[in-house]
Amino acid sequence: MLSLGLTFDTAAGARAGAGLVGPNAVIQLGAALRAAPGLAGAAERVFARAGCTRLLASAPDAMIDEAIPARLFAALWRELPSAQAAAIAHQAGHRTGAYVLAHRIPAPARWALRRLPPFLAARLLLQAIRRNAWTFAGSGLCRVTPGAPATITISRNPLAMPGGVWHVGVFECLFRALVNEGTQIGHAADVVAGGRDCRFTIDWRG
């Protein structure tokens, strides 16, 4: 069976359930804020409000506590109108997906996935996402269900937000690049004790 070699962002000693996520949850949020037209100084305000100014000046290069991006996303919604906050978080997710594509998936795996039938490419990508889910789900529990559409469920998602837009951006980028450019991502969330359960539908048929 094809091996994707998809590793996302990892660090020595990190493990599933440790409450750690990849640093791109922070890095790409800062980049998306700074690139947004008409939002000069927004990155500095959001990071300051979350108590994370130092991470804007010196980006993390290893796995980080999931509480850090959670605070940043909460500050994003407090600092900006909801529509703007959602657009920035979605763009940050896309940027994270693009980083994964460029740096965490070997070129031969990208080449092979793009040439497989979409149903098989989707199944293999879902398997890789499940194996590495703790890098974007932290202490949350991730389950994947192949199908048409497929689903990705993150129980007690530490990075839950309105519309699940950061994760939507990540999954959208990956599936559109590797499975079908017409892939549509949906999101539903239930409030539970200790957080939110987020369910993402992946309609890779376009």
N, C-alpha and C positions, 0 to 999 in steps of 0.2 A: 504494500500500500504506500502511496505517496506520503512522504514526510515533509511537512511545511517548513520546519525549522523556525517556527514563529515563537519568539521568546519574550516579546514586549520588553519592558524595562525590568531588569532583575539586579539583585545585589546579593553578595555572599551572606548567608545566614537568613535571608528572607524566606518566609514560608507561608503557605495558605493558612488563613485564620489569624495571622499575626497583626492585622490591622495596619498593614503597609500597602501603599499604592505607588505607582510609577511617578517619577518627578514631572513628567509631561503634563499631569493634571494641573501643576502650578506653572510650569514654563510656558505652555501654550496659552494659558489664560492671560498671562502678562503680555505675550506677543499679540494676541487677538485684541486686547484693549488698546495697545499702542498703535496698532494698524487701523483701528476704526476711525473713519473720518468724523470730524466734529467732536471728538472726545479727548481732546488734549488734556493731559493731567489725570485722566480717569484711572489709569493703572496705578498711579501713585496714591490716589484717594482710596481705591478699593483695597490695595495691599496694606495701607496704613490702618484702615478701619478694621482689618482682620488681624492686625498686629504682626504682619509679615513683611514689613518694608525691607528687611535684610535679604529676603528671598528674591525681591525684584532687582536688587543691586547685585546679588551673587546667586545665580540660579543653582538649585540643588542638582547634584549629579549622581544621586543614589536614591533608593526607595525611601519614602517619607511616610510619616504618620498620617493616616487617613483623615485625622481631625484637621490637618492644615488646609488641604483643598476644600474640605467641608466648610471651614470658616470663611475661606475666600469666596466660595460660591454664595454663601449667605450674605456676605458683605456686598457682593456684586448686585444682588437683588435689593439691598437696602440703599445702595448708592445710586443706582440707575432705575429709570422707569422699567416696568416689567418686560415690555416688548424689546427694549434695548438690551436688557440683561439676558433675555432668552437668546437673542441673536448673537451676542458675544459668546455665551456659553456654547452654543451650537458651533460657532466658528472655531472655538478652542478645541472642541471635540474633533472637528474635521482636521485641524492641524495636528492633533495627536495621532489620528489615523494615518495621516500622510507621513508622519515620522516613523510609525511602525512599518509602513510599506517600504520606506526608503532604507531603514536601518535594521529592522528586525526580521524581515522575511527575505531569505536569499533569492537572488535573481532567478535561478533555475526553478524555484518553487513558484514564484510569480508567473513565470513563463508557462509552466505546466498548468496552473490553475486556470489561467485565461483561455486555455485550449481544451479544457475538459467540458463535458456537458454541464450546464448550470446546476442541475440537481446534485451532481457528484461534487462539483467545486464547492457548493454551499455546504454539503455535509462535511467535507474535509475542513473547511474554514471554521465551521461550528465546533468541530472536535478540537481544533487548535485554540479557539477562544475558551472552551471549557477547561482545557489543561492549564491555561495561563490566566484564568479569570481573576485570581487574587491580585494581579497587578493593576486591575482597574475596579475591582469590587472590594478589595481589602478584606475586612472581616465578614462581609456579606457572603451568602451562599449562592453560587451561580449554577443554574441548571439549563441545559439546552435540549431542545426537542426538534429533531429534523422534521421536515414536512414542507407543505406548500399552502400557507406560509409556515416557516419555521418559527420557533420562539426561543428567546433568551430571558430567563427569569432570574433576577437578583433579589434574594430575600434579605430584608433589613439592609437595604442599600445605603452605605454610609455617604454616598455622593448623590443621593436622591435630590431632585429639584423639580420645580414646575415643568411638566412636559418631558422630563427626563432628557432634556435637550443636549446635554454634554455627551451622554452615552449614545443618543441617537446620531449625533455627529460622527462619533468614532465608528459605529457600525455601518453607517451610511457610506462613509469613505471607503472602508474595507470591502464591503460587499459590492459596491458599484465599480470599484477598481478590479476586483478579482473574480467576480461571479457574473454580474449583469449590471450594466450602467443604468438600467431602469429600476433597480431595486428600491422598494418603498419600505420605510421603517415606521411602525406605529408604536405607541406607548400607552400603557395604563398603569395606575398605581393604586395600592390599597394601604391605608395607614394601619400599622400593627404596633404592638408593644415593642419599643426599642427602635422604631424607624419606619421605613416604608418598604413594601414589596413592589418591585418594578418589573413589569412584564413588557418585553419588546417583541413585536411581531416583525418578522423579516420576510417580506414577499419578494423573493429573488426572481420571480417570473416577470417582473416589470409591469 
